Structures are given as structure tokens and as C-alpha cells.
């Protein structure tokens, strides 16, 4: 069954929580341990605080601004090498560790509750899922981090622990997820986490960690990839999920992301639901006024309708005129990037307006390649923070892409796997199937630091196109050890300007040079003083 997630704001416990390296303690007046842990409903109330952190409905699509897919109106300091080591904060402060501490706080107290053991255990499994969720962000950001599996007190020796290896932390994450998978319910009438959500997240974690280990030379990658495959296979073999399609390849991909109810499709594994005057968002308005756009490099990545890249296909019409770029291209191009075939606004009376293309406007789109994924032009959806369209958190295509890539990394890919994964995505938009023998060599394939096969190039292309603006791209660059892709000038310029036919330069006078230290964030300097056992990440010393 599909899983709907309702954001719960009212009743969330405001629990200030300690970071590992500051001697704070949870104020006793925030929660009364003697009376709170009495019934299963108390556990549900505590766990509710974690649900809104799964996704930011307004801005998740902006995560890709820090990658080669998007070009924001102002430079993203981190990928442009302008990030300065902070003295405090920076993902390692009190608030950054608060959710992990809250999970541990719960796990040390839940056993005091009396009642239905299955119900109690369900909430324990939720909290262990969330602890894994938060720690995954930590290893992506810093690599090695301390694994803290219990609540700390002001005199706890663990406050001054050195960083544990990412392998140890990953093993601990997977233990939490395996516990959740084994014990979470198949379905939830209360719209909470389920076994399948945990399987989808495990698929994501294992692909990231397995490929990171492979391409960064850390070893032990195969076992992690296989664990991810088991999670993906469980979802694929369940028969519960599929690809949304109404038989309209020119519309279905775009329409999926602006559905009013994901209950009509089996593509969503988990999503966020909203209600008028209770919980709302303003995503479409923010996309409309996005101050960002897709890059030229991203736009060139779409195949032509014959399944060939623009460098080889006789169908490609060139880019001298903006509209020509979209002719004979993968239908997802027009369903991701704005053209005048789609209105930019539609009033309640049905009056439509259109935006001239290409547009170069720092307040809306500065590259000409305006993002329309997740964008609805209808007046009700464009209200400032009063929209209620649901937000996808986990969707089935990611699992399929994870599985195809992982099997290819292990040398276990075959045509049947491609047909059950990537080619299902291509079926939706009526694109030719990807073959095990790709059949061409694209001179525009990226110059990867670690060489890959033609098939892997096309698997990575498919991932980039299908999951665009969903926040995956920089994580993919990290794990593939592909930061040097950001040196390509086409990753930070736009379409041709009609008056000059020159590519639009977003940042005049600037060039981007990758530094390998950017695979991780630095630890703030104050934390190194507070805990001398912490060692700064390479390149940030």
C-alpha cells in the first residue's frame, strides 16, 4: 500500500537537545520523565517531532543549486570554493545534533511505557529509522563522525570521543534500518512510517555508501551494494509499485509532480499531505520566482527521440534558436524546462498567460532554462504559502535507478534488469529502450576522474534526467568522485541570447575550479578546541 505522510505541527514536543561536544542537558521542565512515559500515545507524540524533517516542501528542489544541474542567481559559496570554515555551527553545533540526541533520549525511556507491545515497538522502530536518517546526513557531510547510540550526560566520557570511521557509522545506520524493516508495519492507517519506506531509504543509503567506497578507494563496497540490492528487490518483487502513466507520454512525467492526490498512483512510496488552514506550503510560487535555472550542461544531457545523444543524432536541431533545442528530444525535457507550450499562470477564470523564452531574469530564471518540475500555474497553487499539493518524499523510480546502477557496479547487470528498471521509466515517455550494448560512444560523455563503461554513462545520464531537481545531484557527484565535472563552463552558463547568439554568462568574470576538500564540509574551529580528539577533514586544516 502507498504511504501518505501528514505533517503534524500541533502537539509536537519542543525538545532542546544536546550536541555531543557541549555540556548541555535537556531541561527537566521541558518534559517530566516521571509522568510522560505512561502510554503508547506518549511515544507517538514524541516521534511526531521528527516527521516534518523528512523534507522541506517549499525548498527541497533548491538543493540542486549546489550542483552542475542548477545555476542560481548568486554563486553557491561551497561549490565555488568560497566557503569559510565557521567558528561554530556548520552542521556540528547543538541544533545539528539535537535530533540524534532526541532519538537516543526516546530509546532510553520508551520501555517505561505500558500497553500494547506491538504498538510500542512500532514507535521504537520509527525512532530508530529517524536516527539512521539523521546519521546518513552526517556521514555525507563530514565522512567520519562519532556514533552516539545512547543519551549523554554532562559527565559522559563520550563527549570527547574521536570520530568513528564511516564504515562503523554505516553499519550502525544499517542495523537501525534492518530493525525498522523487520518490525515496522506493512501499512499504517495512521499515516506513519512503514516497512517499505525503510526499504526505500536503505536502497538509497547503500547505493551512496557502496559507490562512495568504490570510487574513493575505501574498499568493502560490494557487501554494502548487495544489501541495497536486497532492499530494492524486496520493493520490486512486492508488486505494490509502478510508474504513473495515463498513456500520454508528452504530459505524464510533468503531471505526476503536480497531482492533487497520490492515492491515484502506485509510484509514490511516501509523500507529504497538506490541508487548507492547517498545514500549507508555497512551493509553486517559489518555483515561479526561483532565482535559479537549469544549466546548459543539464539541458544538453537529454537524448533525442531516437535514443541517441545530441552529438550523434541527425534529429538534433541545434541550439541557435531556443525552441529548436526541444525538437525531437526526450519528452522529459519539455516536462522539466519551461517552453511557451505551458502557461506560466492560469487564473481561476481560466485566463492563461505565457512567459517569453528564453528569459534571463535574476529574480526568476537566469539561464533561460526555467524549472517547471513541481510547478503548477494555477492561481490557487500560486498563493503565497497557501498551497496544498502533496510532496513526494520517496518514489519508486529512485529505487529502480538505485537497483540498476548497483547491479551494474557489481558487474551483474543484464537486459532483463534494464527492462525492469530504466526502461520502465523510458516507457512512460515513449523513449527507446536502453540496451546492454549501448551501441554508441558519445563524445560528450563527461570526463570522469574514475573511468566507467558506456552502459554506466547512460545509467548515470538516466538518473540525472529522471531525478532532476529532487536534491540528489551533488550527492551523486560526491559518491562518484566526480567533483571536477563542476569545472565545465557549461555547468554554470545558460542558453543562447537571441540578440547575440552567445551563451548567457551568469557570473561574468568568474571561473570554477574544483578542490577535492569539497567532498566534505569542515568541522568548525570551536569544536576542535572543545574536543582535541577531533581531526579536521583533509584540505581544511
C-alpha positions in Angstrom: 0.0 0.0 0.0 1.1 3.6 -0.7 2.1 5.6 2.3 0.7 9.1 2.9 2.5 11.4 5.4 0.6 14.1 7.1 2.7 16.8 8.6 1.9 17.1 12.3 2.7 20.6 13.8 0.3 20.9 16.7 1.3 18.9 19.7 5.0 18.4 18.6 7.2 18.5 21.7 9.7 21.2 21.6 12.8 19.4 22.9 16.0 21.3 23.0 18.7 18.7 22.7 22.4 18.5 23.4 25.1 18.2 20.9 27.8 15.7 21.7 30.6 18.2 22.4 28.8 20.8 24.5 27.9 20.1 28.1 24.2 20.9 27.9 21.4 18.8 29.5 17.8 18.6 28.5 15.9 20.9 30.9 13.7 18.9 33.2 10.9 21.4 32.9 10.6 20.6 29.1 9.4 17.1 29.8 8.5 15.3 33.1 10.1 11.9 32.9 8.1 10.8 35.9 4.7 11.3 34.2 5.3 11.5 30.4 6.3 7.9 29.6 2.9 6.4 30.5 1.0 5.2 27.4 1.8 4.4 23.7 0.2 7.8 22.7 3.1 9.5 24.5 5.5 7.7 22.3 3.6 8.8 19.2 3.6 12.4 20.4 7.3 12.3 20.9 8.0 10.7 17.5 5.8 13.3 15.7 8.6 15.9 16.1 10.7 14.0 13.5 8.3 13.7 10.6 8.5 17.4 9.4 12.2 17.0 9.0 11.9 14.4 6.2 11.5 17.1 3.5 11.1 20.8 3.2 8.1 21.1 0.8 9.0 24.7 -0.1 12.6 24.4 -1.0 13.8 20.8 -1.5 14.1 21.4 -5.2 16.7 24.1 -4.5 19.1 21.6 -3.1 20.4 21.0 -6.6 21.5 24.6 -6.8 24.7 23.3 -5.2 25.5 21.1 -8.3 26.1 21.1 -12.0 22.4 20.9 -12.7 21.3 24.3 -11.5 22.7 27.9 -11.8 21.3 30.1 -9.1 21.3 33.9 -9.4 24.1 34.2 -6.8 27.0 31.8 -6.5 26.6 28.8 -4.2 29.6 29.5 -1.9 30.5 25.9 -1.2 30.9 24.6 -4.7 32.5 27.9 -5.8 35.3 27.4 -3.1 34.1 30.5 -1.2 33.1 28.6 1.9 34.9 29.7 5.0 35.5 27.4 8.0 33.0 28.6 10.6 34.0 29.0 14.2 30.7 27.4 15.3 27.6 25.9 13.7 28.4 24.5 10.3 26.4 21.3 10.9 28.2 20.4 14.1 26.5 22.6 16.7 23.8 22.0 19.3 20.9 22.2 16.9 22.7 19.9 14.3 23.0 17.1 16.8 19.6 17.8 18.5 17.5 15.3 16.6 20.0 12.4 17.1 20.1 13.2 20.8 16.3 13.3 20.9 16.2 9.8 19.3 18.6 8.5 21.9 16.6 10.2 24.7 13.5 8.3 23.5 15.3 5.0 23.1 16.4 5.1 26.8 12.9 5.8 28.1 10.3 4.1 25.9 10.5 0.9 28.0 8.7 2.6 30.8 5.5 2.7 28.8 2.9 0.1 29.5 0.4 -1.1 26.9 0.2 -2.9 23.6 3.7 -4.2 22.9 3.2 -4.2 19.1 2.1 -0.5 19.2 5.0 0.4 21.5 7.5 -1.4 19.3 6.2 0.4 16.2 7.2 3.8 17.6 10.6 2.4 18.6 11.1 1.3 15.1 10.1 4.8 13.8 12.7 6.5 16.0 15.4 4.1 15.0 14.6 4.9 11.4 14.9 8.6 12.1 18.2 8.1 13.9 19.5 6.4 10.8 18.1 9.2 8.7 19.9 11.9 10.6 23.2 10.0 10.7 23.2 9.4 7.0 23.2 13.2 6.6 26.2 13.4 8.9 28.4 10.9 7.0 27.5 12.6 3.7 28.5 16.0 5.2 31.6 15.1 7.3 32.6 11.5 6.5 33.8 10.1 9.8 31.6 11.2 12.7 31.2 9.9 16.3 28.5 7.3 16.6 26.5 8.0 19.7 24.0 5.3 20.5 22.8 6.5 23.9 21.8 9.6 25.7 24.8 11.5 27.1 25.0 13.3 30.4 27.2 16.2 31.4 29.9 13.9 32.7 29.8 11.3 29.8 33.2 10.4 28.5 31.8 10.0 25.1 31.5 13.8 24.9 35.2 13.8 23.9 35.3 10.8 21.6 37.3 10.9 18.4 35.4 10.4 15.2 34.4 6.9 14.4 35.0 5.5 10.9 32.2 6.0 8.3 32.2 2.2 8.0 31.3 1.8 11.7 28.7 4.5 11.4 27.2 3.0 8.2 27.0 -0.4 9.9 25.1 1.2 12.8 22.8 3.0 10.4 22.0 -0.3 8.6 21.3 -2.0 11.9 18.7 0.6 12.7 17.2 0.3 9.3 17.2 -3.5 9.4 15.4 -3.3 12.8 12.9 -0.9 11.3 12.4 -3.1 8.2 11.9 -6.2 10.3 9.3 -4.6 12.7 7.6 -1.7 11.0 4.1 -2.5 9.8 3.4 -3.2 6.1 0.8 -0.4 6.1 -0.3 2.3 8.5 -3.8 3.6 9.0 -2.3 6.5 11.0 -0.2 7.6 8.1 3.2 6.8 9.7 6.4 5.1 8.6 6.1 1.6 7.1 8.5 -1.2 6.2 8.6 -0.2 2.5 9.7 3.4 3.4 12.6 1.9 5.4 13.4 -0.4 2.4 13.5 2.6 0.0 15.7 4.5 2.3 18.1 1.5 2.8 18.3 1.3 -1.0 19.4 4.9 -1.1 21.9 4.6 1.8 23.6 1.5 0.4 24.0 2.9 -3.1 25.6 6.1 -1.8 27.9 4.3 0.6 28.8 1.4 -1.7 29.7 3.6 -4.6 31.5 6.2 -2.4 33.7 3.4 -1.0 34.4 2.1 -4.5 35.3 5.4 -6.2 37.2 6.9 -3.2 39.2 3.7 -2.8 37.9 2.8 0.7 37.2 -0.9 -0.1 34.4 -3.2 1.2 31.9 -1.7 -1.2 30.4 -4.9 -2.7 28.7 -6.1 0.5 27.1 -2.8 1.0 25.8 -2.6 -2.6 24.3 -6.1 -2.2 22.5 -5.1 0.9 21.0 -2.3 -1.0 20.0 -4.6 -3.8 18.1 -6.8 -1.3 16.1 -3.8 -0.2 15.4 -2.7 -3.8 14.4 -6.3 -4.8 12.0 -6.5 -1.9 10.2 -3.5 -3.2 10.3 -4.5 -6.8 9.1 -8.0 -6.1 6.3 -6.8 -3.8 4.3 -5.8 -6.9 2.9 -2.8 -5.0 4.6 -0.1 -7.1 4.8 1.0 -10.6 5.2 4.1 -12.9 2.5 6.6 -13.2 1.2 6.7 -16.8 -2.1 7.6 -18.4 -0.8 6.8 -21.9 0.2 10.4 -22.6 4.0 10.5 -22.9 4.1 14.2 -23.6 2.4 15.0 -20.3 2.6 12.2 -17.7 6.0 12.9 -16.3 5.2 16.6 -15.6 1.7 15.8 -14.4 2.9 13.3 -11.8 4.6 16.0 -9.9 1.6 18.3 -9.7 -1.0 15.7 -8.8 -3.6 16.7 -6.1 -3.7 13.1 -4.7 -1.0 10.5 -5.0 -3.6 7.9 -4.0 -4.5 7.5 -7.7 -1.0 6.2 -8.5 1.3 3.5 -7.2 4.5 5.4 -7.9 4.7 7.1 -4.5 6.2 5.1 -1.6 5.8 8.0 0.8 4.5 11.5 0.4 3.5 14.6 2.5 -0.1 15.7 2.6 -1.4 19.2 3.4 -4.7 20.8 4.3 -6.1 24.3 3.9 -5.7 26.5 7.0 -3.9 23.7 8.8 -0.6 22.9 7.1 0.2 24.6 3.8 3.2 25.5 1.6 4.2 27.9 -1.2 6.3 25.7 -3.5 4.8 26.7 -6.8 5.2 30.4 -6.0 8.8 29.8 -5.0 9.5 27.9 -8.3 7.9 30.7 -10.2 10.2 33.2 -8.5 13.0 30.8 -8.2 16.1 32.9 -8.9 17.6 29.7 -10.4 17.5 27.7 -13.6 18.9 24.5 -15.2 22.4 24.8 -16.6 23.3 24.5 -20.3 25.1 21.2 -19.5 22.0 19.7 -18.0 19.9 20.8 -21.0 22.4 19.1 -23.4 22.1 15.8 -21.5 18.6 14.9 -22.8 18.8 12.3 -25.6 17.0 12.7 -28.9 13.8 10.7 -29.6 15.9 8.1 -31.5 17.7 7.3 -28.2 20.9 8.9 -29.4 22.8 11.9 -27.8 22.7 15.3 -29.5 26.3 14.8 -30.6 25.3 11.9 -32.8 21.6 12.1 -33.6 20.6 13.5 -37.1 17.4 14.6 -35.3 19.1 17.3 -33.2 18.2 20.8 -34.5 20.9 22.7 -32.7 20.6 25.4 -30.2 20.8 28.6 -32.2 17.1 29.1 -31.6 15.8 28.3 -28.1 12.7 26.3 -29.3 14.9 24.2 -31.7 16.6 22.7 -28.7 13.4 20.9 -27.7 12.6 19.4 -31.1 12.9 15.6 -31.2 14.2 15.4 -27.7 13.3 13.1 -24.7 9.8 14.3 -23.7 11.0 14.9 -20.2 12.9 17.9 -21.5 9.8 19.9 -22.1 8.3 18.5 -19.0 11.2 19.7 -16.9 12.1 23.0 -18.6 9.6 25.7 -19.5 8.6 26.4 -23.0 5.7 28.6 -24.2 3.5 25.5 -24.7 2.8 25.7 -21.0 1.1 28.7 -19.4 3.0 30.4 -16.7 -0.2 31.4 -14.9 -3.8 30.4 -15.1 -6.5 32.4 -13.3 -9.5 30.9 -11.6 -11.5 32.1 -14.5 -9.2 30.2 -16.9 -7.3 33.1 -18.4 -3.8 31.9 -19.3 -0.6 34.0 -19.6 2.8 32.9 -21.0 6.4 34.0 -20.5 8.6 34.8 -23.5 11.5 32.4 -23.8 14.4 32.3 -23.2 14.1 34.5 -20.1 17.2 35.8 -18.3 15.9 37.3 -15.1 17.8 37.1 -11.8 14.5 37.1 -9.8 13.0 34.2 -11.8 15.4 32.3 -14.1 18.9 33.5 -15.0 19.8 30.7 -17.5 16.8 30.6 -19.9 16.1 27.0 -18.8 13.3 27.7 -16.3 12.5 24.8 -13.9 8.9 23.7 -14.2 9.1 20.3 -12.4 6.8 20.6 -9.3 5.4 23.8 -10.8 1.6 24.3 -11.2 0.5 27.5 -13.0 -3.0 27.5 -11.4 -3.9 30.5 -9.3 -4.8 28.5 -6.2 -1.5 26.7 -6.3 0.4 30.0 -6.6 -0.9 31.5 -3.4 1.8 32.6 -1.0 2.2 29.7 1.5 -1.4 28.6 1.0 -1.0 25.7 -1.5 -1.8 22.2 -0.5 -0.5 20.0 -3.3 1.2 16.9 -1.8 5.0 16.5 -1.8 6.8 13.3 -2.8 9.4 12.0 -0.2 10.2 8.6 -1.7 9.2 7.5 -5.1 9.6 4.2 -6.9 11.8 5.4 -9.8 14.6 6.2 -7.4 14.5 2.6 -6.2 14.7 1.3 -9.8 17.6 3.6 -10.7 19.4 2.6 -7.5 19.0 -1.1 -8.4 20.1 -0.7 -12.0 23.2 1.3 -11.0 24.2 -1.0 -8.2 23.8 -4.2 -10.3 26.0 -2.5 -13.0 28.6 -1.6 -10.4 28.8 -5.2 -9.3 29.0 -6.5 -12.9 25.7 -8.2 -12.5 23.5 -6.2 -14.9 21.6 -7.8 -17.7 19.0 -6.8 -20.2 16.2 -8.1 -18.1 17.2 -5.8 -15.2 17.4 -2.8 -17.6 13.9 -3.7 -18.9 12.5 -3.9 -15.3 14.1 -0.6 -14.2 15.3 2.1 -16.5 13.2 1.0 -19.5 10.1 1.3 -17.4 10.9 5.0 -16.9 11.5 5.3 -20.7 8.2 3.6 -21.4 6.4 6.4 -19.7 7.8 9.0 -22.1 7.9 6.7 -25.2 11.7 6.7 -25.4 13.7 3.8 -27.0 14.9 1.3 -24.5 18.5 1.3 -23.1 20.3 -1.7 -24.4 23.0 -3.7 -22.6 25.3 -2.9 -25.5 24.7 0.9 -25.7 25.6 1.0 -29.4 27.3 4.3 -29.5 30.2 6.3 -28.0 29.1 9.8 -27.0 32.0 12.3 -27.4 30.2 14.5 -24.8 30.2 11.9 -22.1 31.7 13.5 -19.0 35.5 13.2 -18.5 35.1 11.2 -15.3 38.0 11.1 -12.9 37.4 7.4 -12.5 36.7 5.9 -15.9 33.4 4.0 -16.4 31.8 1.9 -19.1 29.4 3.2 -21.8 26.5 1.5 -20.1 27.3 3.2 -16.8 27.5 6.5 -18.6 23.9 6.0 -19.8 22.7 4.8 -16.4 24.1 7.9 -14.9 22.5 10.0 -17.6 19.1 8.5 -16.9 19.5 9.2 -13.2 20.3 12.8 -13.9 17.3 13.3 -16.1 14.7 11.4 -14.1 15.6 12.7 -10.7 16.4 16.3 -11.7 15.5 19.0 -9.1 14.9 16.3 -6.4 18.1 17.0 -4.5 20.2 14.0 -5.5 22.8 15.5 -7.9 25.5 16.8 -5.5 25.3 13.6 -3.5 25.9 11.7 -6.8 28.9 13.8 -7.7 30.3 13.2 -4.2 30.0 9.4 -4.3 31.3 9.1 -7.9 34.3 11.2 -7.0 33.2 13.5 -9.9 33.7 17.0 -8.5 35.8 18.0 -11.5 32.6 18.0 -13.6 31.9 21.4 -12.0 34.9 22.8 -13.8 33.0 22.6 -17.1 31.8 26.1 -18.0 28.5 24.7 -19.4 27.6 23.8 -15.8 27.3 27.5 -14.9 26.1 29.2 -18.1 22.7 29.4 -19.8 21.0 29.3 -23.2 22.0 31.4 -26.2 20.8 35.0 -26.0 18.6 35.7 -29.1 20.2 39.0 -29.9 23.8 37.9 -29.9 23.5 34.1 -30.1 26.1 33.9 -27.4 25.6 31.7 -24.4 24.3 33.7 -21.4 27.0 34.2 -18.8 25.5 34.2 -15.3 28.7 35.1 -13.4 30.8 37.4 -15.6 34.5 37.1 -14.9 34.2 34.0 -12.7 35.5 30.5 -13.4 35.0 27.5 -11.2 37.8 25.1 -10.1 37.1 22.1 -8.0 39.1 21.2 -4.9 38.9 17.7 -3.5 38.4 19.1 0.0 34.9 19.9 -1.1 33.8 16.2 -0.8 33.4 17.0 2.9 32.5 20.0 5.0 35.0 21.2 7.6 34.5 20.8 11.3 34.0 24.3 12.9 37.1 25.5 14.7 35.5 25.9 18.1 34.6 22.2 18.0 38.3 21.3 17.5 39.2 23.3 20.6 36.4 21.8 22.7 37.4 18.3 21.7 41.1 17.9 20.8 40.5 14.3 19.6 38.6 15.6 16.6 40.7 15.9 13.5 39.9 18.3 10.7 38.9 17.0 7.3 41.6 16.9 4.7 42.3 20.2 2.9 40.6 22.3 5.6 43.4 22.4 8.0 
